[in-house]
Structure formats: C-alpha cells, structure tokens
C-alpha cells in the first residue's frame, strides 16, 4: 500500500444534525480518504458551545487529539468532566460512556480515531449536559 498524505483542501466538511438554536459540529471523514483498514478516523470541528451526543461503543476504543481549542469530555457513569487542552490527548476504552463539548469561545478542532472500526452505531445515552 502506498502512503497517503491528505491536505486541508481535500477535506469535505459535513455538518452534523443539531437543534436549530444550538451551535453545530462538523466532521471531515478520513477513513476512506486515507485508506484506513484497521481504524476509523475523523477530524471534528465544534463551534463554540457545541456538544456531541453521549454514547458508548461496545468494542471500539477511541482516542482524541486536540488540534486547537480545549476539548471537554464527560466520561463514565456518573459523568466526570475532563478538560483536554491544545496538544493533549485522551484515550477512551470500549464500553465507556462519553460526551464531548466545546465550552470555549473559539472553534475546537479534534482528530478522533477508533479501533477496531465498528460498523454498528454506538449506543446513544441521555445527555450529561
């Protein structure tokens, strides 16, 4: 397999579903673009105040690397808040409830990858926020 470099101009941003009065999250899907076979990955951009859906994966572990801003993650049950600054990383084992949020005043940019890549959707849970 050839190495594959992806430049920002190649990214196609998809706005994720959100309520009309809520700030949006956007994702650039990398799995197919990069040719990943054993992992899945996305870059996420959260507008200030945006939050993800609380969920858990039965088999997939996830790792989040903060490219800009501060990621706030609510982990476990009951949810415990963890703030991860620019340049930081947080690793979440399978079956761990999690919810992401941007409580900052600027956009949050996060590289997220998971393995093994799950084909089923994660279990959605009640929001921690």
N, C-alpha and C positions, 0 to 999 in steps of 0.2 A: 504494500500500500504506500502511496505517496504521502508525504507530509502536506498538510493543508493549512495555509495562512488565511485568516479572514480579516478584512479591513472594515472599519466602521461603515464605510459607504455601502457595503454589501448587506448590512443588517436591515431586515424588514420588521418594523415595529408594529405590533398588534396590540390594540387597546383591549384590556380585559373587561369583562362585564362588571359594572358598578352602578350604584344608585345615581340618579341624575344630580343630586345635591352633594355627592361625595367626590373627592379627588380621585383621579384614575391611576391605575397601574398599567404599565406597558411591558410587553415581553418581546424579545428577539430570540427566536428558537434557533439553537445551534446544532442540535443532534444530527439532523440530516445534512445541513450545510457543511459541517466539519467531518462528516463520515464516521461518527461515533458508532461503535457496535456493542460495547460493554458498559457504556454510561449514557446518561442523557444530560443535556445542559441547556441553560437559557441565560440570557442577560435580562435582568429586570430593572425597569426604571419606575420609581414611585414618586409621584408628585407629593409636595408637602401635605401631610395629613392623610395620605393614602394608607390603606391596610389591606392585607391579604385575607384569605379565608382560613379559619382554623381547621386543621386537618391532621391526619396521620397516615403514613404509608405502612402496610403490613410487612414488606420485605426490603424496601429501598431505604438506604441511608442517604442523607443529604448533607452537603457541605456548601456553605455560603461564604463568599469572599467579597468584602465591601470595597468597591472601586471608588466611590465618592459618597460623602454624607455619613450618617450614622444609622445603622440598622438596629431596630428594636425588635427583639424576638421574645415571644411569650411561650415558654416551654413547660411541658408536663401537665399534671392534673393534681392539684390546682395549678394554674399557670404561674410561672415565675418569670419575671421580667429580666432580660439580659440585653444590655446595650453593647453593640459591636461597632467601634469607630472605623474610619477610613483606614484601609490596610489590614484590618483584622479579619479573622476567620472564625466561624462557628460550625461545628460538626454535630449533626443530629442523628442518633441511632434510629433504626426502624422501630415502629410502634410508639414513637414519642409524639404526643400531641404538640403542634406548633402553630404559631400565627406570627406573621411578620407585619411590621408597620414602620412608617416614616413619621416620627414626631418632630422632625427638624423643619427648618424654614426653607431649605433648598432641596432640589431633587436628590434622591437616593439612587445609586447605581450599584447593583449587586450581580456577581457571577454566581450562579447556583448550578450544582451538578449532583446527580444521584446515581447510585449503583446498588444492585443490578437495576437496569431500566425496567420499570413496571409498565405493563401495557394496560392494566386496570386503573381506574381512577382511585384516588385516595379517598379514605373515609372522611366525609365532612362532619365537623363538630360545631357546637354552639360557640359563638364568638367569645373571646376573652376580653374584648374591649366594649 
